[in-house]
Amino acid sequence: MANVTLSIDDSLLQAARVRAIKEGTSVNEICRRAIEVYARRQDDRLAKYRELQARLDADPGVKGKRPGKESRDALYDALLAERSARR
């Protein structure tokens, strides 16, 4: 396992140590978990993005617009037609 050296304000480190002791852990463990979450989050987001992109690429009906969504102009025209029909 690698070692990491951090520069951190003395009072902040002391507060972290006190809280860690109260929670039955260590500052080292808190830092390790935070870095693990940080590193995984990026991978998860990237994986989700790639999965979504692959699904969109696989659907021949999707060319720059969301499936099942009409253009703004078409929706506006439909709204105007509906309002005109009520009068």
C-alpha positions in Angstrom: 0.0 0.0 0.0 1.2 3.5 -0.8 1.7 6.3 1.7 0.4 9.8 1.1 1.6 13.0 2.8 -0.9 15.8 3.2 -0.6 19.4 4.3 -3.5 20.3 6.5 -4.2 23.0 9.1 -3.3 21.8 12.6 -6.6 22.7 14.2 -8.5 20.9 11.4 -6.4 17.8 11.8 -7.0 17.9 15.6 -10.7 18.2 15.2 -10.7 15.3 12.7 -8.7 13.2 15.2 -11.1 13.9 18.0 -14.1 13.0 15.9 -12.5 9.9 14.5 -11.7 8.7 18.0 -15.4 9.3 19.0 -16.5 7.3 16.0 -14.0 4.5 16.7 -11.9 5.0 13.6 -8.8 6.9 12.5 -8.1 9.9 10.3 -6.1 7.6 8.0 -9.2 5.4 7.5 -11.4 8.4 6.9 -9.0 9.7 4.2 -8.7 6.2 2.6 -12.5 5.9 2.4 -12.9 9.4 1.0 -10.3 8.8 -1.7 -11.9 5.4 -2.5 -15.3 7.0 -2.9 -13.8 9.8 -5.0 -12.0 7.4 -7.3 -15.0 5.1 -7.8 -17.5 7.9 -8.4 -15.7 9.0 -11.5 -15.5 5.4 -12.8 -19.2 4.9 -12.1 -20.2 8.1 -13.8 -18.0 7.3 -16.8 -19.4 3.8 -17.0 -23.0 5.1 -16.9 -22.2 7.7 -19.6 -20.7 5.1 -21.8 -23.6 2.7 -21.3 -26.1 5.4 -22.2 -24.1 6.5 -25.2 -23.9 2.9 -26.4 -27.7 2.5 -26.0 -28.3 5.8 -27.9 -25.9 4.8 -30.7 -27.6 1.4 -31.0 -31.0 3.0 -31.6 -31.3 4.0 -35.3 -34.2 6.3 -34.5 -32.1 8.6 -32.3 -30.3 11.3 -34.3 -29.6 14.2 -32.0 -32.9 14.3 -30.3 -34.4 12.3 -27.5 -36.7 9.4 -28.4 -40.4 10.1 -28.1 -39.9 13.9 -27.9 -41.3 16.3 -30.4 -39.5 19.5 -31.4 -40.4 22.7 -29.5 -42.0 24.2 -32.6 -44.2 21.1 -33.1 -45.3 21.3 -29.4 -46.0 25.1 -29.8 -48.0 24.6 -32.9 -50.1 21.8 -31.2 -50.7 24.1 -28.2 -51.8 27.0 -30.5 -54.1 24.6 -32.5 -55.7 23.3 -29.2 -56.3 26.9 -27.9 -57.8 27.9 -31.3 -60.2 24.9 -31.2 -61.5 26.0 -27.8 -62.6 29.4 -29.0 
